Amino acid sequence: MNNHVTVLEIDSKALEHNLNYFKQKLEPTTKVLVVVKAFGYGSDAIKIAKFLEDKVDYFAVAYTHEGVALREAKIKKPILVLHPQIPNLGSIIEYRLEPNLYNYKILKAFLALADEKVTMNFPIHIKFNTGLNRLGFWHTDVSVILSEIKASNNVRIESIFSHLAASDDLEEEEFTVSQINNFAYIVKQFYEHLGYEPMIHILNTSGVVNYSQAQFDMVRLGIGLYGFGNDAQVTSELQNTHKLKSIISQIHQIEPGETVGYNRAFVAKRLTKTATIPIGHADGISRRLGNENGYVLINNQKAEIVGNVCMDMIMVDVTKIECKEGDEVVIFNSQEMINEMAENAETISYEVLTAISQRVKRELI
C-alpha cells in the first residue's frame, strides 16, 4: 500500500474535456486511439485506460510488457504495441495484443510464429517510414510485404500507419504534406493488391489540430490528452490533467553565513527560513531546478528551491511565507507551471511528466 505524502493527482474531468476537444475536430466516423505508453505520460496507464475504455476505440503502448499490464488489469479494448521486439512476440499472441511490424526481421518472425500457433487472422499493423526515419518499412517494400502477408492465413492487417515528423511546426508544412501524400500512395498500393482495406492513420495530437483533412480512419492522441497542444493557443483551450503535490516535512531557521544542502551550494546572506519537502531527483525533479532555478507553491506563494536538489528531498526558501510543518506544497498544478519547469530544466513538458517516478502515489480524481 502506497501511503506516500507526495501525490500525483490525475484530473479525470480534464482528461474527458481534452478528449472531447479533439473529437470535435474529427468526423463522427473517425476512430480515436489513445496513447498510454510510459505509464500514461507519467500518470497511470491503468487508471487512464479504465477511465477512457468506453470513450475511445484503441489504446497504444510502446512495449509489450506495458500492454500485458493493461490486459492483466482487465482492459479489453484493442491494444497496439508500437515497438515490439522479437523475444516478446509470444506474449503478444498470448495476451491478444496487436504488434506493429516495422521491418522484415520482425515481420518474418511474427508470421512464422503465427503459422506455428495457427492464430487465424491475428491482427497486425504495418508501419511505414515517410520521413521521421525512426521505425518503419520504406515505400519500396510494399510488394514484398504483400506477398509475405498473402502467403499466410494466420494474420490480417488491421491497420497501415505512419508518423509525422513536424506536424506541430507550420513552417514545415511542405514536408508534412509530402509525408501525407507519400503515405496515401503506399496505402493505394495495398488497397489495390491486398483484397481488403485495412484502417489507415497518420495523425498525432498536433496533426489533428493542423492537418485534420488527413484524419483517414483513425487518429492517435498522446500529449494532447494530457493538456498540451502544439502552441500556446491550443494549450490554453485544453485543461491540465496533472497536479503534483507534497507537504512540508521540516522548517529550519538558517543564520547568515550558514549553508544548505550538499556541497554547501546555498549560503544564507541573511536570516533565512527554509522548508524541506519529500520529493527529489529520484522522483523526477531535475537537478537543474536547484539553486533558485525552480520553485514550488506554498499557500499560493512562490518558494524558490535553494541549494542542490537531493535524491529524495528539496529545500525551499519560505522566509516571506506564512507556513508550518505539514502544510501542502504544490510542485505544479497548471500547464504554465509545467512548461516553466521544463524551460528552467532545459527540456520539454513530455519529460517533466514522464520523469515522475513510480514511487509517487497516483490518484485519479
Order of alpha helices (4+ residues) and beta strands (2+ residues): beta-alpha-beta-alpha-alpha-beta-alpha-beta-alpha-beta-alpha-beta-alpha-beta-alpha-beta-alpha-beta-alpha-beta-beta-beta-beta-beta-beta-beta-beta-beta-alpha-alpha-beta
